[in-house]
Amino acid sequence: MAGYKADEDYDYLFKVVLIGDSGVGKSNLLSRFTKNEFSLESKSTIGVEFANRSLTVDGKVVKAQVWDTAGQERYRAITSAYYRGAVGALLVYDVTRHATFENTERWLKELRDHTDPNIVVMLIGNKSDLRHLVAVSTEDGKTFAETESLYFMETSALDATNVENAFAEVLTQIYHIVSRRTVETGDDGAASNVPSKGEKIHVKDDVSALKRIGCCSN
């Protein structure tokens, strides 16, 4: 896998958004994935920030542009621009705060209102290191994910559990959709479907195969 540099050459650029209530750990998931850092002192995100990280998938360098925004209601006006062009999303809740899990349904509706219906979405139960405080069971998370055809993982940004796996799974699934679409056009039409460096991929109607539970929490 590629390291934590953000400026290397890449074959594909995918925009992935982080959504969920304030305080569930979105910013620390972003910093853990892109810089391998975690801060106990992190403050609420104001507005929007994003960071990059590249991974190698099937021999191709896939660059993730991961966007993070505040979960507070007063920043909701940015939503349409925030979601535009996103081909993947991590919908995050805090396993120790049941209200943040209850709100995932509302976040999912907003996501689907602003993006292509076939966007690759993973439900994330974050702060899994706080086992003694868990308010949302793994089974409840899995059940909701299965009902809504989402991927699912429990993560800990603090001790890095499953953070790499979660992002890598989303990026791999997006890449497989894009590469499969290129192959299915046949040799004659393939070249026109291969994106140039820096082109964002817009996942359209060929993702129906992903409408299933894609991963476990182990």
Secondary structure, 3 states (H helix, E strand, C coil): CCCCCCCCCCCEEEEEEEECCCCCCHHHHHHHHHHCCCCCCCCCCCCEEEEEEEEEECCEEEEEEEEEECCCHHHHHHHHHHHCCCCEEEEEEECCCHHHHHCHHHHHHHHHHHCCCCCEEEEEEECCCCHHHCCCCHHHHHHHHHHHCCEEEECECCCCECHHHHHHHHHHHHHHHHHHHHHHCHHHHHHHHCCCCCCECCCCCCCHHHCCCCCCCC
